Amino acid sequence: MNTLQTVITGTGSFIPACIKTNHDFTTNVFYDEQEHIIENPLKIIEKFQQITGINARRYADADVNTSGMGAKAAMLAITDSGIDIETIDQIIVAHNFGDIDKHSIQTDEVPSLAARIKHILGIKNPACIPYDILFGCPGWLQGLIHANAFIKAGIAKKCLVIGTEALSRVIDIHDRDCMIFSDGAGAVIVEAKENNTCGILGSSVQSFTTEEANYIYMGASNMPGSCRQTRYLKMHGRKVYEFALKHVPAAMKACLDNCNKHITEVKKIFIHQANEKMDEAIIKALYNLYDIKDVPINIMPMNIHELGNSSVATIPTLFDMVRKGALPEHTLQPGDIILFASVGAGMNINAVCYKL
C-alpha cells in the first residue's frame, strides 16, 4: 500500500536590508499604558536586550510591502525545489495585517495576499488555489499543517507555504514593546512523496480563547493626546510569557507523543523567535517533562538577535538559514528528527515533528 509523505523540497527567505539597532531607539520617547513618560530610555533598552536577546531587527524599505516580501521568499523556495510553478496546487500565506504602505494606517487585505503573490509569481493555472491564514505568529506552521492535510487527503501534490509580515508598519513607537518586532518573509515548497520515510511525522494544535483572547490586541498609542482611532499592535507581555511557559512545552510533547518520538531523538528545535529568555525557558520546561535537567547544547537555533521577531516569518527564515549553512554552528543531516513549534496571538500553539 502506497503512503504519501509531505516533504519539504525547497526553502527561501527574504530578509530586509534596513537594519534598526537598539541604539536607534534611544531617541524614542516611551510612555507606559497609563500615558506616563518612562524615564531613562537607555536603561529600558539595556533591560530589553537582556530579556529578549534582540540586538537589532530588520525593517522593510518604503517601496516593499508584505505580499512583495512573500513573493521574493516564494521565488527562492520555488527555485530551490526545482519545480514548475504551474504545478503548484495550493498557495497558503500566513500573515496578520495584510499590506500596509509605509506611513499609512490603512491595512489592505483585499484581494488576499496569496492571490497577490500568485499574480506576482505569474502563475496562470486556475487550479492553483491561493488563500490566507490569520493565526497569529503560529500562522506559517499552521499553513504547513494545512498543506500536509491537503496532501494526505489527495487534494494537492505540491503546496507553497509562506509566512510574511511587516510589523514595523503597525507598531507604536511610544510603546517600548515596539522594539521586539521586525519584518521579513520565509517560504517552503512541500510535495507529496510516495513510500518515503522522511517528511511530516505528525503535529499538534491548541487554541485558548477564554481569558487569553485579548492578550494581544490592537490599541491606541501610549502617547498622551494621540489619535484614539488609530490602532497599533499591543500585548500584555507578562500574561503572554506566563501562558507560553505553561502550555507550549506540553503541546510540543503531545506532538512528539503523537509521532511515537522521544525528545532524545530530536536533533534541532525550531521554535518561534519571540523572546530569547522565553524560548529558553520553554525548551527547559519541555526537557523537564521528560525528567531531563540538562538541555543539549545547540539544540535550538536562533536568529532573533539580529533579526528580531517577525511573527509568522521567524520559523521559515530560521529553517532556511540553517538548511543553507548561514548558521555554521547548526547543521542538519538526512534522517535527523526536528521539531517546529510556535505560540502567538496570545492564545494559539502548534508543533510539527519532521524527519529530514
C-alpha positions as CSV (number, residue, x, y, z in Angstrom):
1,M,0.0,0.0,0.0
2,N,1.4,3.4,-1.0
3,T,1.6,6.0,1.6
4,L,2.1,9.7,0.9
5,Q,4.5,11.8,2.9
6,T,4.7,15.6,2.9
7,V,8.3,16.5,2.2
8,I,9.9,20.0,2.1
9,T,11.8,20.2,-1.2
10,G,12.7,23.9,-1.2
11,T,13.1,26.8,1.1
12,G,13.6,30.6,0.7
13,S,13.6,33.7,2.8
14,F,13.6,37.4,2.3
15,I,15.5,39.5,5.0
16,P,15.0,43.3,4.5
17,A,18.2,45.3,4.1
18,C,17.3,48.1,6.5
19,I,18.9,47.4,10.0
20,K,17.5,49.1,13.0
21,T,19.7,48.6,16.1
22,N,18.7,49.0,19.7
23,H,20.7,52.2,19.8
24,D,18.4,53.7,17.3
25,F,15.6,53.7,19.9
26,T,17.5,56.0,22.3
27,T,15.7,58.9,20.6
28,N,12.2,57.4,21.2
29,V,10.0,58.9,23.9
30,F,8.4,55.9,25.6
31,Y,5.2,56.1,27.7
32,D,3.6,53.3,29.8
33,E,0.0,52.2,29.5
34,Q,-1.1,55.0,31.8
35,E,0.5,57.5,29.4
36,H,3.2,58.3,31.9
37,I,6.6,59.1,30.4
38,I,9.2,56.4,31.0
39,E,12.5,58.0,32.3
40,N,15.9,56.8,31.3
41,P,15.3,55.1,28.0
42,L,18.9,53.8,27.9
43,K,18.2,51.6,31.0
44,I,14.9,50.4,29.4
45,I,16.8,49.4,26.2
46,E,19.5,47.6,28.2
47,K,17.0,45.6,30.1
48,F,15.1,44.9,26.9
49,Q,18.2,43.4,25.3
50,Q,18.9,41.3,28.4
51,I,15.4,39.8,28.4
52,T,14.7,39.3,24.7
53,G,18.2,38.8,23.3
54,I,17.4,41.2,20.5
55,N,20.3,43.5,19.4
56,A,18.8,44.6,16.0
57,R,15.9,44.0,13.7
58,R,15.1,44.5,10.0
59,Y,12.5,46.9,8.6
60,A,11.2,46.7,5.0
61,D,12.1,49.6,2.7
62,A,9.3,52.1,1.9
63,D,8.7,50.5,-1.6
64,V,8.3,47.0,-0.2
65,N,5.2,45.5,1.3
66,T,4.1,42.3,2.9
67,S,3.0,40.5,-0.3
68,G,6.1,41.6,-2.1
69,M,8.4,40.1,0.6
70,G,6.4,36.9,0.5
71,A,6.7,36.7,-3.3
72,K,10.5,37.1,-3.1
73,A,10.8,34.4,-0.5
74,A,8.5,32.2,-2.5
75,M,10.5,32.5,-5.7
76,L,13.7,31.4,-3.9
77,A,11.9,28.4,-2.5
78,I,10.5,27.5,-5.9
79,T,13.9,27.8,-7.5
80,D,15.4,25.7,-4.7
81,S,12.9,23.0,-5.2
82,G,13.3,23.0,-9.0
83,I,9.5,22.6,-9.7
84,D,7.5,24.2,-12.4
85,I,5.4,27.0,-10.8
86,E,2.4,25.9,-12.9
87,T,2.3,22.6,-10.9
88,I,1.6,24.3,-7.6
89,D,-1.8,23.3,-6.2
90,Q,-2.1,25.5,-3.2
91,I,-0.5,28.8,-2.1
92,I,-1.0,29.2,1.6
93,V,0.1,32.6,3.0
94,A,0.3,33.3,6.7
95,H,0.3,37.0,7.8
96,N,-1.7,39.1,10.3
97,F,-2.0,42.6,9.0
98,G,-2.1,42.5,5.2
99,D,-0.3,45.0,3.0
100,I,0.3,48.4,4.7
101,D,2.1,51.1,2.8
102,K,4.8,53.0,4.7
103,H,3.4,55.9,6.8
104,S,-0.1,54.6,6.3
105,I,-2.7,53.5,8.8
106,Q,-4.8,51.6,6.3
107,T,-4.4,47.8,6.1
108,D,-5.2,46.2,2.7
109,E,-6.3,42.6,2.6
110,V,-8.5,42.5,-0.5
111,P,-7.6,40.7,-2.6
112,S,-5.9,38.1,-0.4
113,L,-2.2,38.3,-0.1
114,A,-2.0,34.8,-1.5
115,A,-3.8,35.9,-4.7
116,R,-1.5,38.9,-5.0
117,I,1.6,36.6,-4.6
118,K,0.2,34.2,-7.2
119,H,-0.2,37.2,-9.5
120,I,3.4,38.5,-8.8
121,L,4.8,35.0,-9.5
122,G,2.9,34.9,-12.8
123,I,1.1,31.6,-12.1
124,K,-1.7,31.2,-14.7
125,N,-3.1,27.8,-13.6
126,P,-6.6,28.4,-12.3
127,A,-6.4,25.2,-10.3
128,C,-3.7,26.7,-8.2
129,I,-5.7,27.9,-5.1
130,P,-4.4,30.8,-3.1
131,Y,-5.7,31.7,0.4
132,D,-4.6,33.4,3.6
133,I,-4.3,32.2,7.2
134,L,-4.7,34.6,10.1
135,F,-3.5,32.6,13.2
136,G,-1.0,34.9,14.9
137,C,2.6,34.0,15.0
138,P,1.9,30.3,14.5
139,G,0.3,31.0,11.1
140,W,3.1,29.7,8.9
141,L,3.3,26.5,10.9
142,Q,-0.5,26.2,10.7
143,G,-0.2,26.6,6.9
144,L,2.3,23.7,6.9
145,I,-0.2,21.6,8.8
146,H,-2.9,22.6,6.3
147,A,-0.6,21.6,3.4
148,N,0.0,18.2,5.0
149,A,-3.7,17.6,5.3
150,F,-4.3,18.5,1.7
151,I,-1.6,16.2,0.6
152,K,-2.7,13.3,2.8
153,A,-6.2,13.7,1.5
154,G,-5.1,13.6,-2.1
155,I,-6.3,17.1,-2.8
156,A,-2.8,18.5,-3.5
157,K,0.6,17.3,-4.6
158,K,2.6,20.5,-4.3
159,C,2.0,23.4,-1.9
160,L,3.7,26.7,-1.4
161,V,3.6,27.8,2.2
162,I,4.6,31.4,3.0
163,G,5.0,33.4,6.2
164,T,5.3,37.1,5.6
165,E,4.9,40.2,7.9
166,A,5.7,43.9,8.0
167,L,5.2,44.6,11.7
168,S,7.2,47.8,11.5
169,R,4.0,49.3,9.9
170,V,1.8,48.5,12.9
171,I,4.0,49.3,15.9
172,D,3.5,52.3,18.4
173,I,6.9,54.0,18.6
174,H,6.0,55.3,22.0
175,D,5.5,51.8,23.4
176,R,8.7,50.0,24.5
177,D,7.3,46.7,23.1
178,C,7.8,48.2,19.6
179,M,11.4,47.2,19.9
180,I,10.5,43.5,19.7
181,F,9.0,43.5,16.2
182,S,10.5,43.3,12.7
183,D,9.8,42.5,9.1
184,G,10.6,39.5,6.8
185,A,9.3,36.5,4.9
186,G,10.0,32.8,4.6
187,A,8.6,30.1,2.4
188,V,8.8,26.4,1.7
189,I,7.6,24.1,-1.1
190,V,6.2,20.8,0.2
191,E,5.5,17.9,-2.1
192,A,3.7,14.6,-1.9
193,K,6.3,11.7,-2.0
194,E,5.2,8.1,-2.1
195,N,6.8,5.4,0.1
196,N,9.1,7.9,1.6
197,T,10.4,7.7,5.2
198,C,11.1,11.4,5.6
199,G,8.6,14.3,5.8
200,I,6.0,15.4,8.3
201,L,5.5,12.7,11.0
202,G,2.7,14.4,13.0
203,S,1.5,17.6,14.6
204,S,-0.5,19.1,17.5
205,V,-2.5,22.3,17.7
206,Q,-4.2,24.1,20.6
207,S,-6.1,27.4,20.9
208,F,-7.2,29.0,24.2
209,T,-9.8,31.7,23.9
210,T,-11.4,32.1,27.3
211,E,-9.2,34.6,29.2
212,E,-6.4,34.6,26.5
213,A,-8.3,36.0,23.5
214,N,-7.2,39.6,24.3
215,Y,-3.6,39.0,25.4
216,I,-2.5,40.5,22.1
217,Y,-4.7,43.3,20.6
218,M,-4.9,46.5,18.6
219,G,-5.0,49.6,20.8
220,A,-4.3,53.4,20.8
221,S,-0.8,54.8,21.1
222,N,0.7,55.3,24.6
223,M,1.5,58.9,23.8
224,P,-0.8,61.4,25.6
225,G,-3.1,63.2,23.2
226,S,-2.7,60.8,20.3
227,C,-5.5,59.9,17.9
228,R,-7.6,57.3,19.7
229,Q,-8.9,56.0,16.4
230,T,-5.5,54.9,15.1
231,R,-4.7,51.4,16.4
232,Y,-1.3,49.7,16.9
233,L,-0.1,46.2,17.9
234,K,-0.3,45.8,21.7
235,M,0.2,43.0,24.1
236,H,0.1,42.1,27.8
237,G,3.6,40.9,27.8
238,R,3.7,39.2,31.2
239,K,0.5,37.3,30.5
240,V,1.8,36.1,27.1
241,Y,5.0,34.9,28.8
242,E,3.2,33.0,31.5
243,F,0.8,31.5,29.1
244,A,3.5,30.3,26.8
245,L,5.6,28.8,29.6
246,K,2.5,27.0,31.0
247,H,1.1,25.5,27.7
248,V,3.8,25.3,25.0
249,P,6.0,22.6,26.4
250,A,3.0,20.3,26.9
251,A,1.9,20.9,23.3
252,M,5.4,20.1,22.0
253,K,5.5,16.9,24.0
254,A,2.0,16.0,22.7
255,C,3.3,16.3,19.1
256,L,6.2,14.0,19.8
257,D,3.9,11.5,21.6
258,N,1.6,11.6,18.5
259,C,4.7,10.5,16.4
260,N,6.0,8.0,18.9
261,K,9.2,10.0,19.2
262,H,11.2,10.8,22.4
263,I,12.8,14.2,23.0
264,T,16.2,12.5,22.9
265,E,15.6,11.6,19.2
266,V,15.2,15.3,18.3
267,K,18.3,16.9,16.6
268,K,17.0,20.5,16.4
269,I,14.1,22.5,17.7
270,F,12.9,25.4,15.5
271,I,10.8,27.5,17.8
272,H,9.1,30.8,17.0
273,Q,11.7,33.6,17.7
274,A,9.6,35.6,20.1
275,N,11.9,36.3,23.1
276,E,15.2,34.5,23.9
277,K,14.6,34.1,27.6
278,M,11.1,32.8,27.0
279,D,12.2,30.4,24.3
280,E,15.0,29.1,26.6
281,A,12.5,28.6,29.4
282,I,10.1,26.8,27.1
283,I,12.8,24.4,26.0
284,K,14.0,23.8,29.5
285,A,10.4,23.1,30.6
286,L,10.0,20.6,27.7
287,Y,13.0,18.6,28.8
288,N,11.8,18.7,32.4
289,L,8.6,16.9,31.2
290,Y,11.0,14.0,30.4
291,D,12.8,14.4,33.7
292,I,15.9,15.6,31.8
293,K,17.6,18.5,33.6
294,D,20.3,19.4,31.1
295,V,19.2,20.8,27.7
296,P,21.6,19.7,24.9
297,I,23.9,22.3,23.6
298,N,22.9,23.9,20.2
299,I,19.5,22.2,20.2
300,M,17.8,25.5,19.5
301,P,19.0,27.6,16.6
302,M,18.2,31.3,16.9
303,N,18.2,34.4,14.6
304,I,16.3,36.7,16.9
305,H,19.5,38.5,18.0
306,E,19.9,40.3,14.7
307,L,16.5,39.8,13.0
308,G,14.0,40.4,15.9
309,N,10.5,38.9,16.0
310,S,9.0,38.8,12.5
311,S,6.0,36.8,13.6
312,V,5.0,34.2,11.0
313,A,8.3,34.6,9.2
314,T,10.6,33.6,12.1
315,I,10.5,29.8,11.7
316,P,10.7,29.6,7.9
317,T,13.5,32.2,7.7
318,L,15.4,30.4,10.5
319,F,14.9,27.0,8.9
320,D,16.1,28.3,5.5
321,M,19.2,29.9,7.1
322,V,20.2,26.6,8.9
323,R,19.4,24.5,5.9
324,K,21.6,26.6,3.7
325,G,24.5,26.9,6.1
326,A,24.0,30.5,7.3
327,L,24.4,29.4,10.9
328,P,27.6,27.2,10.8
329,E,27.1,26.0,14.4
330,H,23.9,24.3,13.4
331,T,23.9,21.6,10.8
332,L,21.2,19.2,9.5
333,Q,21.7,15.7,8.1
334,P,19.3,13.3,6.3
335,G,17.4,11.2,8.8
336,D,17.5,13.9,11.5
337,I,14.3,14.4,13.5
338,I,13.5,18.1,14.0
339,L,10.6,19.8,15.9
340,F,8.9,23.0,14.8
341,A,6.9,24.9,17.4
342,S,5.2,28.2,17.8
343,V,3.0,30.3,20.1
344,G,1.2,33.5,19.3
345,A,-1.8,35.8,19.2
346,G,-1.7,35.3,22.9
347,M,-3.7,32.0,22.6
348,N,-2.6,29.7,19.7
349,I,0.0,27.0,19.9
350,N,1.2,24.4,17.4
351,A,4.0,22.0,16.7
352,V,5.2,19.8,13.9
353,C,7.6,16.8,14.0
354,Y,9.6,16.4,10.8
355,K,12.1,13.8,9.6
356,L,14.7,15.1,7.1
